[in-house]
Amino acid sequence: MTPRLRTIVDLSKTEDEATVTRALRQAKFSERELALLPRTGMLGRILNLSAAPTRSHPEDFVLNLVLALPVHRLVRAFVGEDLRADPTPEVEVLA
């Protein structure tokens, strides 16, 4: 386990869910790295929701709202890898 991954695991033992979510999403882990993280407890809940990279708490909030919708599986299919790419100019305007 890399030091970055270990940091997330350690944070999940001592910090609140919002802090761990922010750290996980800001770290922009690869799918391969995410597969190494345990899927239990708070960390498992966060990973099952989404580890898509975001840049701020407001982005986390909106992503969580979207994922809470009944169509979240469809949204996740569209959002998945696209969030890992460079943002489009339209997204930058919202940042």
N, CA and C atoms as a LAMMPS dump frame, in Angstrom:
ITEM: TIMESTEP
0
ITEM: NUMBER OF ATOMS
285
ITEM: BOX BOUNDS ff ff ff
-5.0000000000000000e+02 5.0000000000000000e+02
-5.0000000000000000e+02 5.0000000000000000e+02
-5.0000000000000000e+02 5.0000000000000000e+02
ITEM: ATOMS id mol type element x y z
1 1 1 N 0.861 -1.173 0
2 1 2 C 0 0 0
3 1 3 C 0.911 1.24 0
4 2 1 N 0.604 2.164 -0.889
5 2 2 C 1.414 3.377 -1.001
6 2 3 C 1.123 4.325 0.161
7 3 1 N 2.027 5.266 0.43
8 3 2 C 1.771 6.233 1.511
9 3 3 C 0.477 7.027 1.306
10 4 1 N 0.148 7.367 0.047
11 4 2 C -1.098 8.108 -0.204
12 4 3 C -2.31 7.279 0.198
13 5 1 N -2.308 6.005 -0.167
14 5 2 C -3.424 5.132 0.195
15 5 3 C -3.485 4.94 1.71
16 6 1 N -2.342 4.77 2.32
17 6 2 C -2.289 4.584 3.768
18 6 3 C -2.851 5.802 4.501
19 7 1 N -2.57 6.981 3.971
20 7 2 C -3.096 8.21 4.568
21 7 3 C -4.617 8.201 4.579
22 8 1 N -5.22 7.779 3.478
23 8 2 C -6.69 7.719 3.397
24 8 3 C -7.231 6.711 4.408
25 9 1 N -6.594 5.557 4.499
26 9 2 C -7.042 4.538 5.459
27 9 3 C -6.94 5.084 6.881
28 10 1 N -5.832 5.735 7.202
29 10 2 C -5.659 6.301 8.547
30 10 3 C -6.681 7.405 8.829
31 11 1 N -6.93 8.263 7.832
32 11 2 C -7.933 9.321 8.006
33 11 3 C -9.311 8.724 8.296
34 12 1 N -9.637 7.62 7.627
35 12 2 C -10.968 7.017 7.809
36 12 3 C -11.167 6.497 9.226
37 13 1 N -10.086 6.32 9.962
38 13 2 C -10.18 5.831 11.342
39 13 3 C -10.328 6.961 12.355
40 14 1 N -9.959 8.189 11.951
41 14 2 C -9.943 9.275 12.932
42 14 3 C -10.792 10.486 12.563
43 15 1 N -11.119 10.655 11.292
44 15 2 C -11.817 11.861 10.841
45 15 3 C -13.265 11.567 10.47
46 16 1 N -14.032 12.64 10.285
47 16 2 C -15.438 12.487 9.895
48 16 3 C -15.534 12.153 8.406
49 17 1 N -16.727 11.722 8.002
50 17 2 C -16.941 11.254 6.631
51 17 3 C -16.693 12.348 5.589
52 18 1 N -17.085 13.584 5.875
53 18 2 C -16.882 14.679 4.916
54 18 3 C -15.39 14.923 4.665
55 19 1 N -14.584 14.851 5.711
56 19 2 C -13.141 15.062 5.577
57 19 3 C -12.5 13.949 4.764
58 20 1 N -12.885 12.716 5.033
59 20 2 C -12.325 11.575 4.296
60 20 3 C -12.771 11.619 2.838
61 21 1 N -14.028 11.968 2.601
62 21 2 C -14.526 12.086 1.227
63 21 3 C -13.742 13.135 0.461
64 22 1 N -13.545 14.299 1.065
65 22 2 C -12.8 15.385 0.421
66 22 3 C -11.379 14.94 0.096
67 23 1 N -10.708 14.291 1.051
68 23 2 C -9.329 13.831 0.835
69 23 3 C -9.265 12.779 -0.268
70 24 1 N -10.192 11.854 -0.26
71 24 2 C -10.215 10.784 -1.257
72 24 3 C -10.464 11.328 -2.656
73 25 1 N -11.437 12.216 -2.77
74 25 2 C -11.761 12.764 -4.09
75 25 3 C -10.694 13.734 -4.587
76 26 1 N -10.051 14.442 -3.686
77 26 2 C -9.023 15.396 -4.086
78 26 3 C -7.736 14.683 -4.511
79 27 1 N -7.494 13.499 -3.984
80 27 2 C -6.262 12.762 -4.279
81 27 3 C -6.215 12.23 -5.714
82 28 1 N -7.365 12.058 -6.352
83 28 2 C -7.451 11.595 -7.744
84 28 3 C -6.689 10.286 -7.955
85 29 1 N -7.078 9.274 -7.19
86 29 2 C -6.471 7.956 -7.313
87 29 3 C -6.879 7.295 -8.62
88 30 1 N -6.03 6.428 -9.126
89 30 2 C -6.371 5.629 -10.303
90 30 3 C -7.318 4.512 -9.86
91 31 1 N -7.971 3.894 -10.82
92 31 2 C -8.862 2.77 -10.502
93 31 3 C -8.07 1.647 -9.853
94 32 1 N -6.86 1.449 -10.302
95 32 2 C -5.995 0.404 -9.741
96 32 3 C -5.696 0.686 -8.263
97 33 1 N -5.407 1.942 -7.944
98 33 2 C -5.152 2.312 -6.557
99 33 3 C -6.412 2.158 -5.711
100 34 1 N -7.554 2.594 -6.241
101 34 2 C -8.812 2.491 -5.492
102 34 3 C -9.146 1.042 -5.167
103 35 1 N -8.777 0.127 -6.056
104 35 2 C -9.057 -1.292 -5.824
105 35 3 C -8.298 -1.835 -4.615
106 36 1 N -7.225 -1.172 -4.215
107 36 2 C -6.429 -1.618 -3.073
108 36 3 C -6.991 -1.173 -1.731
109 37 1 N -7.917 -0.216 -1.758
110 37 2 C -8.49 0.295 -0.505
111 37 3 C -9.537 -0.674 0.047
112 38 1 N -9.614 -0.811 1.371
113 38 2 C -10.628 -1.691 1.964
114 38 3 C -12.04 -1.156 1.706
115 39 1 N -12.966 -2.045 1.5
116 39 2 C -14.361 -1.662 1.215
117 39 3 C -15.244 -1.875 2.429
118 40 1 N -14.726 -1.536 3.594
119 40 2 C -15.494 -1.723 4.833
120 40 3 C -15.633 -0.395 5.562
121 41 1 N -16.605 -0.328 6.449
122 41 2 C -16.807 0.864 7.276
123 41 3 C -17.068 2.118 6.465
124 42 1 N -16.623 3.235 7.019
125 42 2 C -16.845 4.535 6.373
126 42 3 C -16.204 4.589 5.002
127 43 1 N -15 4.087 4.882
128 43 2 C -14.298 4.126 3.609
129 43 3 C -15.06 3.338 2.544
130 44 1 N -15.623 2.216 2.919
131 44 2 C -16.436 1.426 1.993
132 44 3 C -17.672 2.175 1.534
133 45 1 N -18.341 2.882 2.461
134 45 2 C -19.525 3.67 2.087
135 45 3 C -19.152 4.764 1.084
136 46 1 N -18.033 5.437 1.338
137 46 2 C -17.604 6.515 0.442
138 46 3 C -17.262 5.951 -0.925
139 47 1 N -16.507 4.867 -0.956
140 47 2 C -16.104 4.272 -2.234
141 47 3 C -17.305 3.744 -3.001
142 48 1 N -18.288 3.203 -2.293
143 48 2 C -19.486 2.705 -2.968
144 48 3 C -20.325 3.842 -3.533
145 49 1 N -20.272 5.016 -2.924
146 49 2 C -20.995 6.17 -3.447
147 49 3 C -20.263 6.7 -4.676
148 50 1 N -19.051 7.178 -4.493
149 50 2 C -18.234 7.637 -5.611
150 50 3 C -16.923 8.206 -5.102
151 51 1 N -15.848 7.827 -5.774
152 51 2 C -14.536 8.407 -5.491
153 51 3 C -14.126 9.305 -6.651
154 52 1 N -15.109 9.711 -7.457
155 52 2 C -14.807 10.586 -8.59
156 52 3 C -14.123 11.851 -8.093
157 53 1 N -13.065 12.27 -8.771
158 53 2 C -12.34 13.457 -8.295
159 53 3 C -13.18 14.724 -8.351
160 54 1 N -13.1 15.506 -7.3
161 54 2 C -13.743 16.819 -7.244
162 54 3 C -12.723 17.793 -6.681
163 55 1 N -13.01 19.084 -6.831
164 55 2 C -12.039 20.088 -6.405
165 55 3 C -12.447 20.876 -5.17
166 56 1 N -13.671 20.674 -4.682
167 56 2 C -14.116 21.48 -3.555
168 56 3 C -15.278 20.805 -2.83
169 57 1 N -15.578 21.319 -1.633
170 57 2 C -16.736 20.822 -0.875
171 57 3 C -18.041 21.034 -1.642
172 58 1 N -18.24 22.2 -2.3
173 58 2 C -19.476 22.352 -3.075
174 58 3 C -19.607 21.304 -4.188
175 59 1 N -18.513 20.965 -4.845
176 59 2 C -18.579 19.912 -5.866
177 59 3 C -18.937 18.577 -5.228
178 60 1 N -18.379 18.284 -4.053
179 60 2 C -18.738 17.057 -3.333
180 60 3 C -20.234 17.041 -3.039
181 61 1 N -20.746 18.164 -2.569
182 61 2 C -22.157 18.267 -2.208
183 61 3 C -23.051 17.99 -3.421
184 62 1 N -22.738 18.633 -4.546
185 62 2 C -23.547 18.451 -5.759
186 62 3 C -23.429 17.02 -6.274
187 63 1 N -22.218 16.475 -6.284
188 63 2 C -22.046 15.093 -6.731
189 63 3 C -22.85 14.144 -5.848
190 64 1 N -22.809 14.349 -4.547
191 64 2 C -23.588 13.495 -3.642
192 64 3 C -25.086 13.631 -3.891
193 65 1 N -25.551 14.84 -4.179
194 65 2 C -26.971 15.03 -4.509
195 65 3 C -27.353 14.272 -5.77
196 66 1 N -26.541 14.404 -6.782
197 66 2 C -26.82 13.722 -8.052
198 66 3 C -26.818 12.212 -7.853
199 67 1 N -25.85 11.717 -7.115
200 67 2 C -25.761 10.275 -6.895
201 67 3 C -26.883 9.748 -6.018
202 68 1 N -27.528 10.62 -5.25
203 68 2 C -28.65 10.204 -4.416
204 68 3 C -29.948 10.068 -5.217
205 69 1 N -29.955 10.605 -6.431
206 69 2 C -31.146 10.501 -7.275
207 69 3 C -31.38 9.05 -7.686
208 70 1 N -32.619 8.68 -7.959
209 70 2 C -32.909 7.298 -8.372
210 70 3 C -32.166 6.875 -9.634
211 71 1 N -31.766 7.821 -10.437
212 71 2 C -31.079 7.48 -11.691
213 71 3 C -29.56 7.502 -11.527
214 72 1 N -29.075 7.418 -10.281
215 72 2 C -27.638 7.559 -10.043
216 72 3 C -26.794 6.554 -10.809
217 73 1 N -27.309 5.362 -11.061
218 73 2 C -26.518 4.378 -11.818
219 73 3 C -26.271 4.87 -13.237
220 74 1 N -27.271 5.482 -13.84
221 74 2 C -27.104 6.04 -15.173
222 74 3 C -26.121 7.204 -15.134
223 75 1 N -26.257 8.055 -14.127
224 75 2 C -25.349 9.193 -13.981
225 75 3 C -23.921 8.7 -13.798
226 76 1 N -23.734 7.692 -12.961
227 76 2 C -22.383 7.167 -12.74
228 76 3 C -21.789 6.621 -14.027
229 77 1 N -22.608 6.028 -14.876
230 77 2 C -22.097 5.519 -16.145
231 77 3 C -21.593 6.657 -17.023
232 78 1 N -22.291 7.787 -16.999
233 78 2 C -21.876 8.936 -17.803
234 78 3 C -20.71 9.685 -17.165
235 79 1 N -20.711 9.816 -15.849
236 79 2 C -19.725 10.631 -15.145
237 79 3 C -18.414 9.892 -14.939
238 80 1 N -18.473 8.64 -14.626
239 80 2 C -17.321 7.817 -14.284
240 80 3 C -15.96 8.32 -14.717
241 81 1 N -15.505 7.929 -15.868
242 81 2 C -14.164 8.287 -16.325
243 81 3 C -14.083 9.72 -16.822
244 82 1 N -15.207 10.307 -17.225
245 82 2 C -15.159 11.678 -17.743
246 82 3 C -14.657 12.675 -16.704
247 83 1 N -14.948 12.44 -15.423
248 83 2 C -14.488 13.357 -14.386
249 83 3 C -12.977 13.293 -14.203
250 84 1 N -12.381 12.202 -14.615
251 84 2 C -10.947 12.049 -14.466
252 84 3 C -10.192 12.779 -15.572
253 85 1 N -10.863 13.096 -16.649
254 85 2 C -10.227 13.827 -17.744
255 85 3 C -10.171 15.314 -17.402
256 86 1 N -9.467 16.067 -18.211
257 86 2 C -9.418 17.512 -18
258 86 3 C -10.807 18.095 -18.176
259 87 1 N -11.202 19.03 -17.324
260 87 2 C -12.529 19.619 -17.436
261 87 3 C -12.68 20.439 -18.707
262 88 1 N -13.881 20.475 -19.195
263 88 2 C -14.16 21.278 -20.376
264 88 3 C -14.284 22.738 -19.974
265 89 1 N -14.172 23.682 -20.924
266 89 2 C -14.32 25.095 -20.581
267 89 3 C -15.649 25.411 -19.902
268 90 1 N -16.726 24.696 -20.272
269 90 2 C -18.022 24.951 -19.652
270 90 3 C -17.985 24.634 -18.163
271 91 1 N -17.26 23.595 -17.784
272 91 2 C -17.162 23.208 -16.382
273 91 3 C -16.299 24.238 -15.639
274 92 1 N -15.262 24.722 -16.272
275 92 2 C -14.388 25.701 -15.645
276 92 3 C -15.134 26.969 -15.247
277 93 1 N -16.114 27.348 -16.041
278 93 2 C -16.881 28.56 -15.729
279 93 3 C -17.603 28.39 -14.402
280 94 1 N -18.028 27.173 -14.078
281 94 2 C -18.756 26.902 -12.849
282 94 3 C -17.844 26.8 -11.639
283 95 1 N -16.583 26.626 -11.849
284 95 2 C -15.647 26.397 -10.732
285 95 3 C -15.435 27.629 -9.888
